Amino acid sequence: MITVNSVTKTFGAGTSEVRAVDNVDLEVQPGEFIIILGRSGSGKSTLLGMLAGLIRPTAGTIRVKGLDINTLNDNQIAELRSQEIGFVFQFSGLIPTVTALENVLIPTLFCPNGPGNRDTALGLLKQVGVADRADAYPGTLSSGEMKRVAIARALINKPSILIADEPTGDLDIATESEIMAFFRQLNSDGITIIMVTHNPDLIPCATRTFRMSQGTLVRETESPLCPGGQRTRDKNTDSL
């Protein structure tokens, strides 16, 4: 579903050059739940940005569902993203001047013939537990509520891939557990998930886990239990 070959991303030049992502290879199969751990500045968010076509790699190739996204123009990448990829940003990124429901509907503006509509948005808000806040503005929402709305927004066009950057980073333990249970259900329903987190307690939720350090990616070993419940299945895929 996603194939990353020798991908590198550098910023700056000469003595000030920084390799945010350094020669990374990764193969993600349909239906996997990948978790990437690492400290701030290790390159995790940059890697996610490249997987979603938000950042162009300096070198290497990324294929999403067989398409080499390096060969696509900005409009083509945006179309691919609107149809196949839901992205949850580290900070919710909600537009403050529109309601929670209207925020969820924003991606449908870029995919007018897609599956997302008002009923879909209301259903998603119900699924993430904030249906009663549909008409509320972001400034009146808690951080947990904003994150839930952001997750609903990422799912409005029914993507096959969900990419999430620290989706539980600013949440309390109970809310984190609820969000992870929801992610596990999404994964069980067939959505491929790639998630970045600082929290090693979430490792058991994944089918495979990696750690990123100084731009490089290394596989780790999972444990059997997950916050919000036990993982429902395991996948034995050894490719990095």
VMD Tcl script that draws the C-alpha trace (Angstrom):
set ca {
  {0.00 0.00 0.00}
  {2.87 2.38 0.87}
  {6.43 1.72 -0.25}
  {9.28 3.96 0.86}
  {12.67 3.40 -0.81}
  {15.86 5.14 0.38}
  {14.02 8.33 1.28}
  {16.05 11.26 2.56}
  {14.96 14.77 3.45}
  {17.51 17.50 4.08}
  {17.03 21.09 5.15}
  {19.63 23.80 4.66}
  {22.90 23.40 2.77}
  {26.61 23.05 3.34}
  {27.70 23.13 6.98}
  {24.14 24.00 8.06}
  {22.55 21.02 6.30}
  {20.30 18.87 8.50}
  {19.19 15.35 7.51}
  {15.74 15.20 9.07}
  {15.11 11.82 7.42}
  {18.10 9.72 6.44}
  {17.82 6.90 3.89}
  {14.59 5.37 5.22}
  {12.99 2.22 3.81}
  {9.48 1.15 4.84}
  {6.85 -1.19 3.43}
  {3.31 -0.78 4.80}
  {0.80 -3.46 3.92}
  {-2.99 -2.86 3.72}
  {-4.64 -3.14 7.15}
  {-1.51 -2.59 9.23}
  {-1.31 -0.37 12.30}
  {2.19 1.12 12.36}
  {3.43 3.11 15.35}
  {6.61 5.20 15.13}
  {8.27 6.28 18.37}
  {11.01 8.84 18.84}
  {12.13 12.00 20.56}
  {11.25 15.46 19.32}
  {13.45 16.36 16.37}
  {14.09 12.74 15.38}
  {12.37 13.17 11.98}
  {9.02 11.50 12.71}
  {6.79 14.38 11.64}
  {8.89 15.00 8.53}
  {8.51 11.36 7.53}
  {4.73 11.49 8.02}
  {4.57 14.69 5.98}
  {6.35 12.96 3.11}
  {4.08 9.89 3.30}
  {1.08 12.20 2.93}
  {2.63 14.19 0.10}
  {2.81 17.35 2.21}
  {6.62 17.43 1.98}
  {8.71 16.48 -1.04}
  {11.69 14.19 -0.31}
  {15.19 15.30 -1.26}
  {16.00 11.80 -2.51}
  {14.32 8.40 -2.79}
  {10.83 7.33 -3.82}
  {7.46 6.99 -2.10}
  {4.67 4.99 -3.67}
  {1.11 5.17 -2.35}
  {-1.20 2.51 -3.78}
  {1.23 2.08 -6.66}
  {1.57 5.78 -7.48}
  {5.01 7.38 -7.26}
  {3.98 10.61 -5.55}
  {7.27 12.27 -6.51}
  {6.06 12.30 -10.11}
  {2.72 13.95 -9.27}
  {2.12 17.68 -9.38}
  {0.65 19.51 -6.41}
  {-2.94 19.19 -7.68}
  {-2.55 15.46 -8.29}
  {-1.07 14.92 -4.83}
  {-3.90 16.94 -3.28}
  {-6.42 14.78 -5.14}
  {-4.74 11.58 -3.94}
  {-4.68 12.91 -0.39}
  {-8.34 13.96 -0.46}
  {-9.42 10.52 -1.68}
  {-7.08 8.10 0.09}
  {-5.31 9.74 3.05}
  {-6.69 11.21 6.25}
  {-4.16 13.26 8.21}
  {-4.40 14.13 11.92}
  {-1.97 16.94 12.72}
  {-0.08 17.15 16.01}
  {-2.07 20.27 16.83}
  {-5.72 20.08 15.86}
  {-5.53 22.91 13.31}
  {-9.25 23.63 13.51}
  {-10.49 26.84 11.89}
  {-11.67 29.01 14.79}
  {-14.39 30.89 12.88}
  {-16.48 27.85 11.95}
  {-18.23 25.22 14.06}
  {-16.97 21.74 14.85}
  {-19.34 20.27 12.26}
  {-18.20 22.74 9.61}
  {-14.56 21.94 10.41}
  {-15.23 18.26 9.82}
  {-16.85 19.07 6.47}
  {-13.94 21.16 5.15}
  {-12.19 18.26 3.32}
  {-15.39 17.60 1.36}
  {-14.87 20.94 -0.39}
  {-11.82 19.40 -2.09}
  {-13.60 16.15 -2.88}
  {-17.10 17.28 -3.97}
  {-18.03 13.92 -5.48}
  {-16.69 11.94 -2.54}
  {-18.58 10.03 0.16}
  {-18.45 12.76 2.81}
  {-21.54 14.83 3.62}
  {-23.32 16.40 6.58}
  {-24.79 13.09 7.75}
  {-21.36 11.44 7.52}
  {-19.86 14.28 9.56}
  {-22.53 14.05 12.25}
  {-22.01 10.29 12.41}
  {-18.26 10.71 12.85}
  {-18.73 13.29 15.60}
  {-20.95 10.77 17.34}
  {-18.36 8.03 16.90}
  {-15.63 10.15 18.49}
  {-17.92 11.19 21.32}
  {-18.57 14.88 20.61}
  {-21.89 14.86 18.75}
  {-23.30 17.27 21.35}
  {-20.59 19.79 20.39}
  {-21.33 19.87 16.65}
  {-22.44 23.52 16.74}
  {-19.67 24.65 19.09}
  {-16.74 26.78 17.96}
  {-13.19 25.53 18.56}
  {-12.50 28.24 21.13}
  {-15.13 26.68 23.40}
  {-13.80 23.12 23.06}
  {-11.35 21.36 25.37}
  {-8.09 20.05 23.89}
  {-9.53 16.54 23.92}
  {-12.67 17.66 22.12}
  {-10.63 19.53 19.51}
  {-8.53 16.44 18.87}
  {-11.66 14.33 18.44}
  {-13.05 16.82 15.92}
  {-9.71 16.77 14.07}
  {-9.87 12.96 13.88}
  {-13.43 13.13 12.53}
  {-12.26 15.65 9.93}
  {-9.48 13.29 8.81}
  {-12.03 10.51 8.27}
  {-14.79 12.45 6.50}
  {-13.82 11.30 2.98}
  {-13.51 7.68 4.12}
  {-9.76 7.31 3.44}
  {-8.06 3.95 3.19}
  {-5.02 5.34 5.07}
  {-5.00 7.35 8.30}
  {-1.77 9.16 9.20}
  {-1.72 10.62 12.71}
  {0.98 12.82 14.26}
  {0.83 12.59 18.07}
  {-2.97 12.22 18.15}
  {-2.98 11.63 21.93}
  {0.00 13.78 22.92}
  {-1.93 16.39 24.93}
  {-4.70 14.15 26.25}
  {-5.36 12.67 29.69}
  {-5.03 8.91 30.16}
  {-8.76 8.18 29.95}
  {-9.22 10.16 26.72}
  {-6.07 8.62 25.25}
  {-7.48 5.17 25.95}
  {-10.77 6.07 24.25}
  {-9.00 7.45 21.18}
  {-6.78 4.39 20.90}
  {-9.79 2.09 21.21}
  {-11.39 4.03 18.35}
  {-8.22 3.74 16.26}
  {-8.11 0.01 16.89}
  {-11.71 -0.27 15.70}
  {-10.88 1.73 12.56}
  {-7.95 -0.59 11.93}
  {-10.14 -3.64 12.52}
  {-12.53 -2.21 9.92}
  {-9.71 -2.16 7.38}
  {-8.16 1.30 7.60}
  {-4.37 1.29 7.46}
  {-2.94 3.47 10.25}
  {0.49 5.06 10.59}
  {0.86 6.92 13.86}
  {3.64 8.84 15.57}
  {3.77 9.01 19.36}
  {6.13 9.77 22.24}
  {4.30 7.29 24.48}
  {5.85 3.79 24.59}
  {2.76 2.52 26.44}
  {0.96 2.58 23.08}
  {3.38 0.15 21.43}
  {1.08 -2.86 21.98}
  {-1.69 -1.25 19.93}
  {0.37 -1.66 16.76}
  {0.86 -4.55 14.41}
  {4.43 -3.28 13.98}
  {6.40 -0.63 15.81}
  {9.44 1.41 14.78}
  {11.71 3.86 16.53}
  {13.14 6.90 14.81}
  {16.41 8.45 15.91}
  {18.43 11.13 14.09}
  {16.45 10.52 10.92}
  {16.84 6.73 10.79}
  {14.10 4.16 11.28}
  {14.54 0.88 13.18}
  {11.98 -1.82 13.96}
  {11.02 -2.62 17.56}
  {9.18 -5.49 19.28}
  {5.56 -5.17 20.46}
  {3.92 -6.24 23.75}
  {0.55 -8.03 24.11}
  {-1.75 -5.43 25.72}
  {-3.09 -2.08 24.57}
  {-4.69 0.87 26.42}
  {-8.42 0.64 25.73}
  {-8.33 -3.15 25.28}
  {-6.31 -6.04 23.87}
  {-5.18 -6.02 20.27}
  {-7.59 -8.12 18.26}
  {-5.11 -9.57 15.82}
  {-1.45 -9.78 14.98}
  {0.32 -9.55 11.65}
  {3.68 -11.23 11.09}
  {5.24 -8.96 8.50}
  {8.98 -8.67 8.68}
  {9.69 -6.18 5.90}
  {10.91 -2.82 7.14}
}
mol new
graphics top color blue
foreach p $ca { graphics top sphere $p radius 0.5 }
foreach p [lrange $ca 0 end-1] q [lrange $ca 1 end] { graphics top cylinder $p $q radius 0.2 }
display resetview
